[in-house]
Amino acid sequence: MKRLAAALLGAALAASLAAADDAAARGKKQFDEGKFEEAVKTLRKDVDLYPEHVESYRWLASSLEKLGRADEAKLVWKDFRALARSEEDRRLADEKLGAGPGTVDKDLVLDEATIDAIRVPGQGWFEKKTAHFAVKTHNERLTEVIAVQAEKYLAALSSRFLNGAAYPHVVPLTVYRDQSEYVGAGNPDWSQGGTAVGYESLDNFLKGQMSRKIDLLHTIGGKINPDLAKPKLLPHELTHLVLMEHFGETPLPLWLNEGLAQYMEVDRREEANTQLREFFVDRKGSAIPLRTFATLPGYPENRGAIALFYAQSASFTSWLIDILGQEKFHVFLQDLKKGTEVEPALQSALKAGKDWEAPVQAQWLKTVQALPKK
């Protein structure tokens, strides 16, 4: 009897999938013929009957775009993004929503002419103030670029992770000419950028006057810092600053703090997965077990392990955002802000039981191996 029931259920599911495919195909045909109103009617019915059929959302959103109904289309693209299973589909949705890491924008991904213009620092300082930053660099064009980038990344951070929360401060953002000047300003010689939030004196502490700053490095060995041109440094350090401010006395877990900072970097996810594949496949290494990884109180002491930690942070955080979608990921962050421990917060977000570690790790690593090599 159980076998018969299973067979009948399987047949019903197959029939439902076939019907959903047929409806999506009709909608796509109407779209291809320019019959966008008809396509919307067909595909609306399809997503109502088969709410997890990805292709129906694709052509419904595209039809709405053709009709100039951008706000409606955006809502459908959000549903498409939540259901998408392939990296290609996720990228398409992110492009449509303007929500992906390294969103294509002429002010964020610099062209060669702009990179040439910002390549060489001068002797004096150029300054520009914006709503949230006091930017200072040794190159006039770089000052303008950083000012625009900083505001755009700040808006993206607020929208993607903090449900639109406003940032209430003006932050000094300085790009130092070279390592000598950078270290002379109190930064460590091993870094290329840093974020600082603290009290400069006991008097400031008693007044509640906290100081904030972001320091970046313009050149390394006489050449432009590639992570400044990409850009990687600015979104990374800005993410740290915003997260420190938002979470306050309930700091984010280390892996998530670094993972979100890397999520905002251009191309970082692909780089991280390439590193992980090399480590897991070529060197026969293994991932840091997720329970250990999720609760690390500090960076690993071994330098090799630090590289693995950063790559795993970037990869696992991106995977988590993909799986949950923006709204559910925000709920996960809010749980952490309320003081929920990271393991129960993950269990709740992923709807996983006490034995969550092995299946979640297997699912994440499967996507690492599946992503196309570059």
N, C-alpha and C positions, 0 to 999 in steps of 0.2 A: 504493500500500500504506500509506503514511504517513497519507494522508487517511482511509482506511478505519479504521486503528487509532485515529486521533483521533476519528472519528465514534463508534466503538464505546465509547471511553473516555468521551466526552461523554454518551452514552446511559446508560452505567453510573452515572455520577455523578448524572445527573438521576433515575434510578430509586432510587438510594440516598437522595437528598434527599427524594423523594416518600415513601419508606418511613419515614424519620425523622419527617417531618411528620405522617404518619398515626399513628405511635406516640405522638407528643407530643399529638396531638389526642385520642386515646383516653385518655391519662393526664389531660389537662385535663378531659375529660367526667366521668371518675370523680371527679376533685377537686370539680367543680361539684356532683356528686350526693352529695358527702360520703363517698364510698368511698375514704378516704385510704390504707388498707392496700393496696387493689387498685391505686391510682394509683402508689404507691411501687414495687410489683412491676413494673408496666408500664414505668415511667420508668427504673428501674434497668437493665432490659434494653436500653432505648433508648440510654441514655448509654454502655453497654458496647459496643453495636454501632456507634453514631454519636457518638464522643466530642467532636465539635465542634458538636453541634446545640444551640444556645443555649436554645431554648424548653423542651427537655426538662429542663434544669437548673432553669429557673424554677419549673416545676410540681412537680418532685421536691422542691426545697427548701421550697416552700410546703406540700406534703403532709406532709413531716416536721415542719414547725412545728405543723401542726394536730394531729399525733399527740403533741406535747410532746417531740419528740426534737431539742432545740435544738442540741446539739453536732454531731449529724449534719447538721442543716440548715445550720449555719454552714460546714461543710466544702464543702457543695454550693454555697452562695452564693459561696464563694471561687472555685470553678471557673467559675461563672456570670460573676463579675466579670472573670476573666481572658479570657473569650471575648467579653464584651459589646462591641458596636461602636457603639451609640448612646449619646448623653449621658444620655438618660432611663434606660436600663438600668444604666449605670454609677452613676448617682445612687441608684437603687433598691438596688443591691448595697452601696454605701457606707452607706446608711441601715441596711440589715440587719446589716452587719458593724461599724457604728460606726467606720468608717475613713475617712470623707471629710473634706475641709476644712470647717470650720464645722459639725461634727456637731451636729444639733439637740439641745440640752441646756439646760434652764432656767438652769443656772449659767454657761453659756458665751454663749448668745444672750440678752441681757437683755430683760425686758419693760419696758413704759413706766413702771410703778410703781417698779421698781428704778432705772431711769435718772433719774427725778425725785428719788429719794432720794440719789443720788450726784452730782447736778448741781452743788451748791454746796460749795466747800471752806470749812472753818472756820479758826480761828486756830491752834489747838493741833494736836498730832500724836496720832494713834491708831496703836497698834502691835499686831501679831499675829505669832506665830511658828508655823510649820508644820514638817513634816519636812524641807523643803528651802529654805524662804524665811523671811526676817525682813522682813515687810511693814510699811511706814510710810506713812500718808497723812494728809491733813487732813480726812477725812470718815469717820466710824465705819463706816457701811454700806459705803463703798467699800473700806475695809480688809478687811472680811469677804469681799466679792465677789472682790477681787484674790487673796486667800489661797486661796480655793476654785479660782478659774480657773487660777492658776499651777500648782497640784498636778495638776489634770486635764490641762492642756496638756502638762506634763512627762511624765505617764504616756502620753499619746497619742504624743508625739514618740518616746519610747523604744520603744513598741510598733510604730509605723509604719516607722521608719527605722533603728533601732539594735538590732533583734532582742531587745528587752526589757532592754537593758543598764541597770544601775542608775546613778543620778546620786549621787555621793558627797559633795556639799557642801551647805552652807546659804548661800544667797545673799541679801545685802541687796537689797530691791526697794522703791524709794522713788518715790512719786508726788508731784511738786512742785506747789504751788498754782498758779503761773503762770510765764510765761516769765522774768520777773525772777528769781524764786527758782531756777528751773531752770538758767539761765545762771550765776547766782551760785554754783551747786554745781560749776561747771567744764564744763558742757555747751555745745556750739556753739549759737548763736542761730538757726541754720537748721533744727535738728532738733526732733522732738517726742518722741523716745525714743532711748535709747542703751544699748549693752552694753559693758562694759569687763572685760577679763581681763589682768592684768599684775602686775608686782612694784612695790610702793610705795616700796621702798628697796633699796639694795645689800645691806643686811643680810638683808632678806627673800628676796632673790634667792639669796644664799648658803645660806640655810636651806631654800630650796625652798618658801617660803610665798607662794603666789600669791593676789592679791586678785581678787574677782569682784563685779560689781554690775550691776543693771539700774535705770536712771532713766527715769521716764515723766513726761509733762506733763498736768496735770489740766484746765486751762482755757486757751483762746486768745481774747484780746479779751473776757474776761469771760464767755464761754460754754463749756460743757463741750466738751472735745476730742472730736469725733465719732469719731475712731479709737480712743479709749479706751472709748466707749460701745458700739461696734459688735460685738465688739472686734477691733482690728487690731494696735495697738501691742504689747500684751503677748505674744500668740503669736509675732509677728515677732521681737521682741528676745530672747525666751526661746529660740527656735529657733537664733538666732545663738550664744547662750551655750552651748547643749548641743552644737552642732556644733563649736565651738572646743574644747570639752573632749574630745569623742570623737575628733576627728581630730588634735589636738595639733600635732606638728611637721610633719604632712603636711596642710596646709590644703586645704579643698575649693576647686575652681575658683570664681571670683567669681560667675559666672552661676548656678551650682548652689546656692551659699550663699544668694544673694538669692532664687533661685527657691523653695527649700524654705521659707524664712522667709515668703514670700508665699503659698505653698501652705497654710500654717496659718491664714491670715487668712480671715475670713468674706467670701464673695462676691468675692474678689480675682481668681479666674480669669476670671469673666464680665467684670469691669471691664477686665482686661488685654486680652482678646480684642476688646472693644468699641474700645479704644484702637488696637489693631493694625488692625482693619478700617477705622477712620477714616483711619489713616495710609496703609494700602496702597491702599484704594479711592478715598476722597475726595481725598486729597492726592497720589496716584500715587507714594507712597514705596515703598521696598523693605526687606525684612528685612536685618538684619546677617548676612552669610554665616556659616553655622554653624561653619566652621573658625575664622574670625576670632573669632566670638562665644564659642566654647567655650574659647579660650585667651587671652582678654583679661587682661592682668596688673593692670589697674586700671580705674576708672570712666572712661567717655568724657569728654573735656575739654569738649565742647559740651553745654550744658544740654539742648537739644532731644534730643540723642542719648542723654542719661542717661534721659530719660523712655521712649524707645524701648527702651533696654537693660533697664530694670525690667519693662516690659510683656512683652518677649520672654522674659525670664528666667522670669516667672510662667507664661506660656503654654506655653513649651517644656518646662519642668520638669513641669507637670501632665500634658502629653501623654505625656512619657516614662514617668511613673508609670502612666498608663493602659495604655500599650502593654506594659510589662514586667510589671505586677502587683507586689504588695508584695514577694514573696519574691525575684524576679529583680532588682528594684530594689535590694534590700538587698545582693545579690551585687555589683551594680555599685558601690555605695558602698564595699563591702569591698575591691574591686579598687583603687579610688582610695586608700583608706587604706593599702594595701600599697605604694603608690608608683607604680602604673601611671599612665602619662600619660593625659590625658582622652580624646584621640582614639582610641587603641587600646582603651581601656575602653568607649567608646561603640560602637565597631565590634564588640567581643565581645558586649556586652549586646544589641545589635540584630541580631546575626548578619549584619553588613554587610561588604562588601569595602572595598578601598582607595578606590573611587569612591563612598563612602557619602554624601557631602555633598548632592549634588543630589537624589537620590531621597528621602532622609530629610527634607530641607527641604520638598520638594514634598508629602510625606505629612502633615507637621505643618501646613503652611499650608492644606492642604485642610480639615483639621478646624477651623481658625480661621474659615474662610469658612462652614463648614457649621453651626456652632453657632448656635442661635437668637438673634436680636437682642433686646435689652432696652430 
